Each structure stands twice: as structure tokens, then as C-alpha cells.
Amino acid sequence: MRRLTLAFCGCGSRARTYAGIASEMPDRFALVAGADPVEGRVEFIRGKSDRPTDFKGYASAEAMFAAGKPADVVIVGTQDAQHREHAIRAMELGCDLLLEKPVAHRLEDVLAVQAAARRLGRRVVVCHVLRYTPFYAKVESLLRSGVVGEIVTANFIEGVQPWHQAHSFVRGHWSVEGKSSPMILAKSCHDMDLLAWLINRPCLAVSSHGALSQFTAAQAPAGAPARCTDGCPAASQCPYDAHRYAQPEGRRWLGMVYDRAKEATDAEIITWLRTSPWGRCAFRCDNDVVDHQVLALKFTGEVTATFTMTAFDDGRQLEIFGTKGVLRGGAFVKKHLGCDLVFTPHGWNQTAEKITVETPTGGYAGHGGGDAGLMATLHAELTGADAAAMRTSLEVSIQSHRMAFAAETSRKEGRTVVIETSAG
Ligand SMILES: NC(=O)c1ccc[n+]([C@@H]2O[C@H](COP(=O)([O-])OP(=O)(O)OC[C@H]3O[C@@H](n4cnc5c(N)ncnc54)[C@H](O)[C@@H]3O)[C@@H](O)[C@H]2O)c1
């Protein structure tokens, strides 16, 4: 097997995850370069390379690309609004891509990346990690086996989880649409991708409603100051009190945005919170992305689906209603029924079948095993004979991006939006 060389464009949270997994597959991957303005992040990835002295570090993606083709594959892990430029530049240098989702933050940029990939003949794997989990692989195989019959309609829910919402979409990188992406793209393009993949039909139209209603100044506890560190009278009751970042579970989240999260003392963290975006009151930020949104989707063959994104649940749920039975699964089923999926055939005297999916290698960490699953498949995806067979290729991902952009237009303009399917 030919080793693929990997260069990291952005060495942040996602890139470090992929670097850690790739470093455990030395027969497939060699980590050869990394670029990030934060030097310690480049050095972290150098430390994962099996040839650290040959590893080339750069202070920016631009500097890395200026030096020529950095590797066989560039892992684009910069922020959403940077993807277009970094992806196209890397492809122009002759690199294939592992491209973080979303492909880009605006539809015109997504289509520009697609056009460049086609023109340059490059392979692009988009990080729709959930497709690589044992759970969704099982759902797909059950649907394709025909046991559920023809899919008539489906209902998917994504519970972002309140703390996660506050961390990422109120205080964090994806809280202001103009600086990043709309919520339905930033968080739920995974769900659009799952719907398109599992229903296995083009989506024709979508209508959507949603709003930001909870993480606003109007909901702030009486007397809450701009920062939790300024002495909030509601701190002990508030689930978003930033002091929680110093607690063990909070440090896991902190590690995504503060590189010294593990070793820092509580006092250091509190000092950091005094000026960091993550120390702000969760009701007094500049966030404008929604905290709940619903979609009604129409697919070919009169198949329909609904989707709910809510800050106020934890985990994904699915219900798929077929002509032969109903398949239900996700976080609620797992917690309360002790299995992953329940299949209930139609008809009298039928018993529901509980289905347990093999635990992913490394457990459920990292998107239910999807991060490791993606990296385990990446080499084959990029070197396989048939580029069209790639599971999460750019071409495949375009449809779900179109669904997300259409939903956002619908939400803002209050109308059903027809989705272009032929132009893809
Ligand atoms: N697949 C998933 O499930 C998933 C989950 C979370 C985030 N994401 C996506 O992954 C991407 C990265 O997210 P993250 O959480 O790792 O963010 P991050 O902020 O931790 O990482 C981005 C890195 O890019 C660096 N950077 C900024 N400008 C740069 C430049 N010019 N050249 C090189 N590096 C530069 C930053 O310093 C930072 O280290 C985003 O697009 C995000 O939406 C995907």
C-alpha cells in the first residue's frame, strides 16, 4: 500500500483529531506538513508525525501553499469562511482533499469548490463523519435490505444539547452567521446529508421555520452582568455559568478552544475567561444563529421528511416510516430501551425487534466512532479505482448543502424553496 502524505491546513481542534487518528495508521499515512498561526498547534501535529524533523511547519496556509505542493492530501481544517480559498489553492497545487464540512459558508463558494475539483480532476472527501459510524451504517443496511419496505416518510431530530449550543453557537465560532455559517449548515449539514443518503432520493423542496429565542438578552437572569466572571447573582442556578469550564467535563469543551485546558489551574482558566468570548454571559452575546429550527422536506416519489434542530435535547433521533414497518433509533432509544434501534413491523401480533449495533472501535467518542471510521476509510477512498464510489465525495455532499441553503432561504423568506437538482 502506498503511503499518502498529509498536510494540515489549519491545526485546530478538528485537524488535531484527524492527526491523532492518522498517526496510528503509519502504513497508510505520513504526516509531513502543517500550517497554523498558533505555533503550538503546528507543533502538536509535528509531534504526531513519525518523522518530526522532516515535518514542515508554517505560520499560515498561505505560506504553506506559497512553498509549493505540500503533500498528496491536504486536510482543510480552517474555519468555514476560509474553506473556498484554501480548498481551491490546494487543488491547484495538485492535492486531493479531506475537506471539513461545510464545504463553504455560501452556496456560490460551494459551487466554486465543486467547479475547481471538476476542472482540476481532484478527489475531495467531505467530513460527513456520521456516515462512517456503525450506527448509521446499520440503518443504511437495514433500509437497503428492504425490511422496512419503501420509505414513505421520516422524522429526524438533532438535539444539539444546551451547553454545546452555548459553547459553539452562542459564545463560539459559529454564533454569528455573517462570520461563519447559518446553523442549518454549520451544525445540521450532517443531518441533511444523512436524510439525503438514507432516503436515497433527490430532495425537491423544503420549507422551514426557526428562530433564536432563548440565548438572548431578554432571557437573561435579573442582574446578570456581561461576563460570568463579573459576579453573576444567578451563577449557582445557571447551566451556562462559564466557571463550569474549570470543572472536569467543562475542560473537555475548553480544550477545543484553549490549548492549555488540561494543565491550566482553575485560577488560570478564570483569568482567561475574563477576556475570552467563552467567559461572556450566554444571554448577552452577539450571537444571531437560531436555537431551534424545523424543516418539512419533499423528495422525489412523494416521499417526505421532517427535521428538527433544537438546542434543548441531547443527541440525534430518527424515525423512518416504511411500507413494511417503522425503524426508530438514536439517543433516546439507547438511553431508555438499552439498544440502538427498534424495528416494529406493521400488522397484528408483530413483536418489535431490538437491534444493537457493534460498539465502534475506540467507543462512542469522536462522533459515535465516525472520526475514526472516516480516517479508516480515507486511504481507500482517495486511492480506489472509482472516484464516483467515494462515500462522502464533494459531488455527494453538494445535494445536502443545497438542502441546507434552501432551508435557510425558506426560513428567512417565509416560503417553500424548490431545490435545483440538475445543476449539481
Ligand atoms: N465534521 C464535523 O463534525 C465538524 C465538527 C466541528 C467542526 N467542524 C468544522 O471544522 C472546521 C474547523 O473547526 P475547528 O473546531 O477545528 O476550529 P478551530 O478554530 O479549532 O481550528 C481552525 C484553525 O485554523 C487556524 N487558522 C486560521 N487562519 C488560518 C490560516 N490562514 N492558515 C492556517 N490556519 C489558520 C486557527 O488558528 C485554528 O487553529 C470548521 O469548518 C468547522 O465548521 C466539523
The ligand as a Gaussian input file, in Angstrom:
#p B3LYP/6-31G(d) Opt

LIG

0 1
 N      -17.013000      17.193000      10.868000
 C      -17.514000      17.689000      11.982000
 O      -18.365000      17.087000      12.601000
 C      -17.046000      19.039000      12.490000
 C      -17.127000      19.344000      13.850000
 C      -16.689000      20.600000      14.281000
 C      -16.193000      21.498000      13.374000
 N      -16.161000      21.189000      12.041000
 C      -15.632000      22.146000      11.045000
 O      -14.199000      22.014000      11.048000
 C      -13.588000      23.279000      10.749000
 C      -12.577000      23.605000      11.835000
 O      -13.230000      23.649000      13.086000
 P      -12.378000      23.560000      14.449000
 O      -13.343000      23.329000      15.530000
 O      -11.240000      22.639000      14.273000
 O      -11.864000      25.067000      14.532000
 P      -10.518000      25.620000      15.176000
 O      -10.717000      27.073000      15.357000
 O      -10.145000      24.796000      16.356000
 O       -9.425000      25.361000      14.037000
 C       -9.209000      26.242000      12.951000
 C       -7.722000      26.549000      12.932000
 O       -7.412000      27.319000      11.767000
 C       -6.367000      28.178000      12.129000
 N       -6.221000      29.225000      11.108000
 C       -6.852000      30.422000      11.000000
 N       -6.423000      31.089000       9.905000
 C       -5.511000      30.279000       9.301000
 C       -4.725000      30.405000       8.126000
 N       -4.782000      31.479000       7.359000
 N       -3.890000      29.389000       7.800000
 C       -3.818000      28.282000       8.570000
 N       -4.543000      28.114000       9.694000
 C       -5.390000      29.103000      10.053000
 C       -6.757000      28.675000      13.506000
 O       -5.668000      29.240000      14.210000
 C       -7.265000      27.380000      14.132000
 O       -6.246000      26.698000      14.818000
 C      -14.732000      24.278000      10.621000
 O      -15.046000      24.473000       9.265000
 C      -15.882000      23.596000      11.331000
 O      -17.164000      24.009000      10.878000
 C      -16.562000      19.990000      11.594000

